[in-house]
Amino acid sequence: ATIYRNLVELAEAGLLSRMELGDHVWRFEMRRDTEDHEGDHTHFLCVDCGGVSCVTGLALKTAVSLVGKRTAVGEVTEVLLKGHCKRCQ
């Protein structure tokens, strides 16, 4: 319980990102603002093994740029891709 509280506090301080990918499990990720790992980015969740990967690529830049902005459907808070990873195909 203490570790979880510390993770939540680090997320509230902006040092970690906290995400829930539709399976009711909170995941925490260090926020690194490097060229290959931007602060707000898309994640890929394998529906078979549950593995989570960071996704970078030009095709997703438009979708990721909507995070935190109001659109015709409302405010976009995250972009998540689900599918089968290379190991599970």
PyRosetta script that sets phi, psi and omega in degrees:
from pyrosetta import init, pose_from_sequence

init()
pose = pose_from_sequence("ATIYRNLVELAEAGLLSRMELGDHVWRFEMRRDTEDHEGDHTHFLCVDCGGVSCVTGLALKTAVSLVGKRTAVGEVTEVLLKGHCKRCQ")
pose.set_psi(1, -37.0)
pose.set_omega(1, -179.8)
pose.set_phi(2, -65.9)
pose.set_psi(2, -41.9)
pose.set_omega(2, 178.8)
pose.set_phi(3, -62.5)
pose.set_psi(3, -43.0)
pose.set_omega(3, 179.7)
pose.set_phi(4, -61.5)
pose.set_psi(4, -45.1)
pose.set_omega(4, 178.7)
pose.set_phi(5, -60.6)
pose.set_psi(5, -40.7)
pose.set_omega(5, 178.0)
pose.set_phi(6, -64.0)
pose.set_psi(6, -40.9)
pose.set_omega(6, 177.7)
pose.set_phi(7, -62.2)
pose.set_psi(7, -42.8)
pose.set_omega(7, 179.1)
pose.set_phi(8, -63.2)
pose.set_psi(8, -42.9)
pose.set_omega(8, 179.3)
pose.set_phi(9, -65.0)
pose.set_psi(9, -38.8)
pose.set_omega(9, 176.7)
pose.set_phi(10, -65.3)
pose.set_psi(10, -36.1)
pose.set_omega(10, 176.9)
pose.set_phi(11, -67.5)
pose.set_psi(11, -41.3)
pose.set_omega(11, 178.6)
pose.set_phi(12, -65.9)
pose.set_psi(12, -29.6)
pose.set_omega(12, 178.2)
pose.set_phi(13, -80.6)
pose.set_psi(13, -7.2)
pose.set_omega(13, 178.2)
pose.set_phi(14, 87.6)
pose.set_psi(14, 9.7)
pose.set_omega(14, 179.4)
pose.set_phi(15, -88.7)
pose.set_psi(15, -22.4)
pose.set_omega(15, 177.0)
pose.set_phi(16, -126.0)
pose.set_psi(16, 155.7)
pose.set_omega(16, 168.9)
pose.set_phi(17, -103.8)
pose.set_psi(17, 139.0)
pose.set_omega(17, 177.8)
pose.set_phi(18, -115.4)
pose.set_psi(18, 128.9)
pose.set_omega(18, -178.6)
pose.set_phi(19, -137.6)
pose.set_psi(19, 149.4)
pose.set_omega(19, 175.5)
pose.set_phi(20, -124.4)
pose.set_psi(20, 120.1)
pose.set_omega(20, -170.1)
pose.set_phi(21, -100.3)
pose.set_psi(21, 29.1)
pose.set_omega(21, 176.6)
pose.set_phi(22, 92.3)
pose.set_psi(22, 0.2)
pose.set_omega(22, -179.6)
pose.set_phi(23, -114.0)
pose.set_psi(23, 14.8)
pose.set_omega(23, 177.4)
pose.set_phi(24, 63.1)
pose.set_psi(24, 26.6)
pose.set_omega(24, 176.0)
pose.set_phi(25, -119.1)
pose.set_psi(25, 124.1)
pose.set_omega(25, 176.8)
pose.set_phi(26, -79.6)
pose.set_psi(26, 134.0)
pose.set_omega(26, 175.8)
pose.set_phi(27, -120.1)
pose.set_psi(27, 145.0)
pose.set_omega(27, -179.1)
pose.set_phi(28, -120.1)
pose.set_psi(28, 142.2)
pose.set_omega(28, -178.1)
pose.set_phi(29, -140.1)
pose.set_psi(29, 136.0)
pose.set_omega(29, 176.6)
pose.set_phi(30, -64.5)
pose.set_psi(30, 137.8)
pose.set_omega(30, 177.2)
pose.set_phi(31, -86.8)
pose.set_psi(31, 117.2)
pose.set_omega(31, 177.2)
pose.set_phi(32, -125.0)
pose.set_psi(32, 120.1)
pose.set_omega(32, 179.4)
pose.set_phi(33, -95.0)
pose.set_psi(33, 62.7)
pose.set_omega(33, 175.9)
pose.set_phi(34, -103.2)
pose.set_psi(34, 168.1)
pose.set_omega(34, -176.5)
pose.set_phi(35, -60.2)
pose.set_psi(35, -37.3)
pose.set_omega(35, -176.9)
pose.set_phi(36, -92.7)
pose.set_psi(36, 0.1)
pose.set_omega(36, -177.6)
pose.set_phi(37, -148.9)
pose.set_psi(37, 79.1)
pose.set_omega(37, -176.3)
pose.set_phi(38, -71.1)
pose.set_psi(38, 157.9)
pose.set_omega(38, -177.8)
pose.set_phi(39, -55.6)
pose.set_psi(39, -55.5)
pose.set_omega(39, 176.8)
pose.set_phi(40, -103.1)
pose.set_psi(40, 117.8)
pose.set_omega(40, -178.2)
pose.set_phi(41, -148.6)
pose.set_psi(41, 168.4)
pose.set_omega(41, -177.4)
pose.set_phi(42, -83.0)
pose.set_psi(42, 147.4)
pose.set_omega(42, 175.9)
pose.set_phi(43, -120.2)
pose.set_psi(43, 151.8)
pose.set_omega(43, 176.1)
pose.set_phi(44, -114.2)
pose.set_psi(44, 126.6)
pose.set_omega(44, 178.7)
pose.set_phi(45, -112.2)
pose.set_psi(45, 120.3)
pose.set_omega(45, 176.3)
pose.set_phi(46, -76.4)
pose.set_psi(46, 124.9)
pose.set_omega(46, -177.9)
pose.set_phi(47, -77.4)
pose.set_psi(47, -9.5)
pose.set_omega(47, 179.0)
pose.set_phi(48, -92.6)
pose.set_psi(48, -57.9)
pose.set_omega(48, -174.2)
pose.set_phi(49, -98.3)
pose.set_psi(49, -11.8)
pose.set_omega(49, 180.0)
pose.set_phi(50, 81.8)
pose.set_psi(50, 5.3)
pose.set_omega(50, 178.9)
pose.set_phi(51, -65.9)
pose.set_psi(51, 145.1)
pose.set_omega(51, 179.7)
pose.set_phi(52, -119.9)
pose.set_psi(52, 132.5)
pose.set_omega(52, 179.1)
pose.set_phi(53, -129.4)
pose.set_psi(53, 146.4)
pose.set_omega(53, 172.5)
pose.set_phi(54, -77.7)
pose.set_psi(54, 141.4)
pose.set_omega(54, -178.7)
pose.set_phi(55, -117.0)
pose.set_psi(55, 129.0)
pose.set_omega(55, 172.4)
pose.set_phi(56, -127.6)
pose.set_psi(56, 149.5)
pose.set_omega(56, 179.0)
pose.set_phi(57, 163.1)
pose.set_psi(57, 152.4)
pose.set_omega(57, -177.2)
pose.set_phi(58, -64.4)
pose.set_psi(58, -34.2)
pose.set_omega(58, -176.9)
pose.set_phi(59, -65.3)
pose.set_psi(59, -23.6)
pose.set_omega(59, -177.8)
pose.set_phi(60, -99.0)
pose.set_psi(60, -4.9)
pose.set_omega(60, -177.5)
pose.set_phi(61, -57.0)
pose.set_psi(61, -41.0)
pose.set_omega(61, -178.6)
pose.set_phi(62, -63.9)
pose.set_psi(62, -45.5)
pose.set_omega(62, -179.7)
pose.set_phi(63, -64.6)
pose.set_psi(63, -42.8)
pose.set_omega(63, -179.3)
pose.set_phi(64, -67.3)
pose.set_psi(64, -33.1)
pose.set_omega(64, -179.8)
pose.set_phi(65, -68.1)
pose.set_psi(65, -14.3)
pose.set_omega(65, 177.8)
pose.set_phi(66, -81.2)
pose.set_psi(66, -15.0)
pose.set_omega(66, -177.7)
pose.set_phi(67, -60.3)
pose.set_psi(67, 128.1)
pose.set_omega(67, 179.7)
pose.set_phi(68, 85.1)
pose.set_psi(68, 4.3)
pose.set_omega(68, -179.3)
pose.set_phi(69, -118.0)
pose.set_psi(69, 151.7)
pose.set_omega(69, 177.6)
pose.set_phi(70, -81.2)
pose.set_psi(70, 135.7)
pose.set_omega(70, 177.3)
pose.set_phi(71, -125.7)
pose.set_psi(71, -172.5)
pose.set_omega(71, 179.5)
pose.set_phi(72, -63.3)
pose.set_psi(72, -26.4)
pose.set_omega(72, -178.9)
pose.set_phi(73, -96.7)
pose.set_psi(73, -10.6)
pose.set_omega(73, -178.1)
pose.set_phi(74, 132.6)
pose.set_psi(74, -159.9)
pose.set_omega(74, -178.9)
pose.set_phi(75, -90.2)
pose.set_psi(75, 125.4)
pose.set_omega(75, 178.3)
pose.set_phi(76, -83.9)
pose.set_psi(76, 125.7)
pose.set_omega(76, -179.0)
pose.set_phi(77, -107.0)
pose.set_psi(77, -24.5)
pose.set_omega(77, 176.2)
pose.set_phi(78, -165.1)
pose.set_psi(78, 161.6)
pose.set_omega(78, 176.5)
pose.set_phi(79, -121.5)
pose.set_psi(79, 128.0)
pose.set_omega(79, -177.9)
pose.set_phi(80, -130.3)
pose.set_psi(80, 131.7)
pose.set_omega(80, 175.1)
pose.set_phi(81, -109.1)
pose.set_psi(81, 137.8)
pose.set_omega(81, 177.0)
pose.set_phi(82, -122.7)
pose.set_psi(82, 146.1)
pose.set_omega(82, 178.8)
pose.set_phi(83, 176.1)
pose.set_psi(83, -153.8)
pose.set_omega(83, -178.3)
pose.set_phi(84, -112.5)
pose.set_psi(84, 122.9)
pose.set_omega(84, -179.1)
pose.set_phi(85, -71.1)
pose.set_psi(85, 171.1)
pose.set_omega(85, -178.4)
pose.set_phi(86, -60.6)
pose.set_psi(86, -37.1)
pose.set_omega(86, -179.2)
pose.set_phi(87, -69.5)
pose.set_psi(87, -29.0)
pose.set_omega(87, -175.2)
pose.set_phi(88, -96.0)
pose.set_psi(88, -6.3)
pose.set_omega(88, -178.2)
pose.set_phi(89, -67.5)
pose.dump_pdb("model.pdb")
